[in-house]
């Protein structure tokens, strides 16, 4: 495991709860070989800014959650097709993680955990 700071990008279905979000983050971090202490930010699309499950998970974990404007998300080339195209977005989890990451390197391609999608960038 390296000690690089990482950003977790999150996509979520409407109405998810904080436990779903926290469980998905925990699984992704474990699978990627990182540690929760490396997480600098959680990130999602601006359209999710009223999603209480994401906000509550951020508070419980003590990790700042940032919502990325759609024009910024659409500036990234992402490797994995997304259903976010229904909202005029190329994606949510991957571009949100990349937008706030220092090296703009996707280290964990998006993976779906129930109603949550998680991607990790550093």
C-alpha positions in Angstrom: 0.0 0.0 0.0 1.3 3.5 -0.8 0.4 6.5 1.2 -0.9 8.7 -1.6 -3.9 10.8 -0.9 -7.0 9.6 -2.8 -10.3 11.0 -3.8 -13.4 8.8 -3.8 -15.9 9.5 -6.6 -19.5 8.5 -5.8 -22.5 7.9 -7.9 -25.8 7.0 -6.2 -29.3 6.1 -6.9 -31.9 8.5 -5.5 -32.8 7.7 -1.9 -29.7 5.8 -0.8 -28.9 5.8 2.9 -25.6 6.6 4.7 -25.0 2.9 5.6 -25.1 1.9 1.9 -22.6 4.6 1.1 -20.3 3.8 3.9 -20.4 0.1 3.2 -19.6 0.7 -0.5 -16.7 3.0 0.3 -15.3 0.4 2.7 -15.5 -2.3 0.1 -13.9 -0.2 -2.6 -11.1 0.9 -0.3 -10.4 -2.6 0.8 -10.4 -4.0 -2.8 -8.1 -1.2 -4.0 -5.5 -1.8 -1.3 -5.9 1.7 0.2 -6.9 2.9 3.7 -9.6 5.2 4.8 -7.0 7.5 6.3 -5.8 8.3 2.7 -9.1 9.7 1.6 -8.8 13.5 1.1 -12.3 14.1 -0.4 -15.5 12.4 -1.4 -16.8 13.7 -4.6 -20.1 13.5 -6.6 -22.0 15.4 -9.2 -23.8 18.7 -8.4 -27.1 17.0 -9.2 -26.6 14.9 -6.0 -26.1 17.8 -3.7 -29.4 17.2 -1.9 -28.8 13.4 -1.5 -29.0 13.0 2.3 -27.3 9.6 2.3 -24.2 11.0 0.7 -24.1 14.0 3.0 -24.7 11.9 6.2 -22.0 9.4 5.2 -19.6 12.3 4.7 -20.4 13.6 8.2 -20.1 10.1 9.8 -16.7 9.4 8.1 -15.4 12.9 8.8 -14.4 13.4 5.2 -15.4 16.5 3.2 -17.9 15.9 0.4 -17.6 18.1 -2.7 -20.1 18.4 -5.5 -18.6 18.9 -8.9 -20.3 21.1 -11.6 -21.5 19.2 -14.6 -19.3 21.1 -17.1 -16.2 20.0 -15.1 -17.3 16.4 -15.0 -17.8 16.4 -18.8 -14.2 17.5 -19.3 -12.7 14.1 -18.5 -12.2 11.1 -20.7 -13.3 8.1 -18.6 -12.8 4.5 -19.4 -16.1 3.1 -18.3 -19.5 3.8 -19.9 -22.1 5.4 -17.6 -25.8 5.6 -17.2 -25.3 9.3 -16.3 -25.7 10.1 -19.9 -29.4 10.3 -19.1 -28.6 13.5 -17.3 -26.2 14.8 -19.9 -23.1 13.6 -18.1 -20.3 11.4 -19.3 -20.2 9.9 -15.9 -20.2 10.7 -12.2 -18.0 8.5 -10.0 -14.9 8.4 -12.3 -14.9 12.1 -13.4 -15.8 13.3 -9.9 -12.8 11.4 -8.4 -10.5 12.7 -11.2 -11.6 16.3 -10.9 -10.4 16.6 -7.3 -7.4 14.3 -7.5 -3.8 15.6 -7.6 -2.3 13.3 -10.2 -5.5 12.9 -12.3 -4.9 9.2 -12.3 -7.8 6.7 -11.9 -6.5 3.9 -9.6 -9.8 2.1 -9.2 -12.2 2.0 -12.0 -15.8 2.5 -11.1 -17.5 -0.5 -9.5 -21.1 -0.8 -8.5 -22.1 -1.9 -4.9 -25.8 -2.1 -4.8 -27.1 1.4 -5.4 -23.7 3.1 -5.1 -21.0 3.4 -7.6 -17.4 4.1 -6.4 -14.3 5.1 -8.2 -10.9 6.1 -6.8 -8.3 8.5 -8.2 -5.0 9.9 -6.9 
